[in-house]
Amino acid sequence: MLSKWLLMLCGLAAANAQAQANAPAQERLFQAGLIQVGDVHAAPTPPVAGVAAVYLSITNHGAKADSLMSLASPIAEKVEIHSSTTTQGVMQMRRVEALECPPGVTVKVQPGGMHIMLINLKHPLVAGSTFPLSLKFRDAGMLVVQVSVKPLE
């Protein structure tokens, strides 16, 4: 009887894992400690592009703040956090040392605001492909997510 329950439990776990694997990449959630990262995506780039942007959301389920301190990816020479602001009608982009993740808040890394820059791409980003991105949080530690390259909507 116990073996039947064990087999059923294993079957449910396998079905759940398969459903997660088949979910669209932008709907996948990645977890490190009390930090959850989702909606991880980038747009395709032209063949000659040297830079690209990555967007995502970071939810801090903890009771204290954490910070995204650094990033890395094998597809770019450098990965940085940038902030976009408009001053007197001119869009400016500046590197940010860390991205604060307040407790109980979802931080959106999106166009026109905070974003992640891939600098000196090793190859273009092609729609339908994925690539790894490592995020290092001050408290939650290292988290590797898969970035989905999806066409612009």
N, C-alpha and C positions, 0 to 999 in steps of 0.2 A: 504494500500500500504506500509506504514511504517513497519507494522508488518511482511510483506513478506520479506522485506530487512533485518529486524532484525533477522528473522528465518534463512535466508540464511547466514548472517554473523556469527551467532552462529554455524551453520552447518559447515562452513569453519573453524572456530576456533576449533571445536571438531575434525574435520578430521586432522588438523595440529597437535593437541595434540596427537591423536592416532598414527599418522605417527612417531612422536618423540618418543613415548613410544615403538613402534615396531622397532625402529632403533637399530642396534647392539650397545651394551654398549660402545665399544671403539670409536664409531663415535659420541656419545652424547657430547654436549657442555654444560658446566656449567658456569654461569656468576655471578660475584659479583662486582658491580660497573663497572669499566672499565677493570677488569681482567676477562679473559675467559680461562677456563681450558678444555682440550680435550684429546683424546686418552689415557684415564685412564685405565691402565691394570696391571695385575700381572700374573705370571706363576703359575701353580699348584705346590704344594710342596709334598714331601714324607710324610707319616704319622708321622714320628718322627722329622720332621724339627721344629726348634725353631725360625727360622727367614725366612723372605721373602722380596723381593724387589717389589716396586711399581714404575711404570713409567707413565709419562704424559707430556703434553706440556702446558705451561702457556703463554698466549699472553696478553701483556699490551697495551690496546688501548688508554691509557691516554697520557697526555703530560708530566707527571712527573713519576719518578721511584717509585715503590712499592717494598715490600719485603714479602716473605713467611716467617713468624716468627715461627710458630709451627704447629704441626699436632697431630691428635688423631684418634683412631679407637677402637671400642669395641672388635675387634678380637685380639688385641695385648696389652701387658702390656705397651710398649713404642713404639713411632713412632718418628724417627729421619731423618733428612736430612744428607746424606753422600756424600762425594766426593771420587771418585776413581782416583788414579794416579799410574803411573808405574815409579819406580825409580830403575835404574840399573837392569831392567828385573824383578823386584818384584812389584806385584800389592799391593798397600796400600789403605786402606779405612779409612777415617777420618770423624768424625762428624763435621757438619757445623752449626753454630748458626742460620743463616738466608740465604735465597736464594734471591738474587737481581733480580728484574724484571724490566729492563730498559724500558723506554717509546718506543712504536712502535716496540718492539722486541718480538719474540717468543722464550722462553727458553725451551729447550728440556731436560727433566729429563729422561735419557736413560741409558742402559747398557754401562759400561766402562767410565761413567762420573758421573754427579750428579744423585743421585737416592734417593728414600725414603725407609728406612728400617723399617720393622715391626719386633719388638723384643719381644721374649717370646710369640709366637703365642698361642692362646687359643685352636685352632684346625687347622688342615691342610687346605690349600687352594685347592679347588676341581674345576677342569675345568667345565665351564658352570655356576658357581655360581657368585654372586656379594656380595659386602660388602661395608658399608659406610666408608668414610674417611673424616675427618674434617680438613680443611686448614684455618689457621688464617693469614690473610694478615695485614700488618701494617696499610694501608689506606683503602683498599677495605673491610676489616672486615672478618667475618666468611663465609666460603663456604663449604657446604657438597656435596661431589661428590660420585658417585657409581663406585667402582672399579670392572671391569670385569675380572674374572680369565679365561684366554684363554690358550690353549695348545701352547707349543713352536713350532715355525715354522721352 
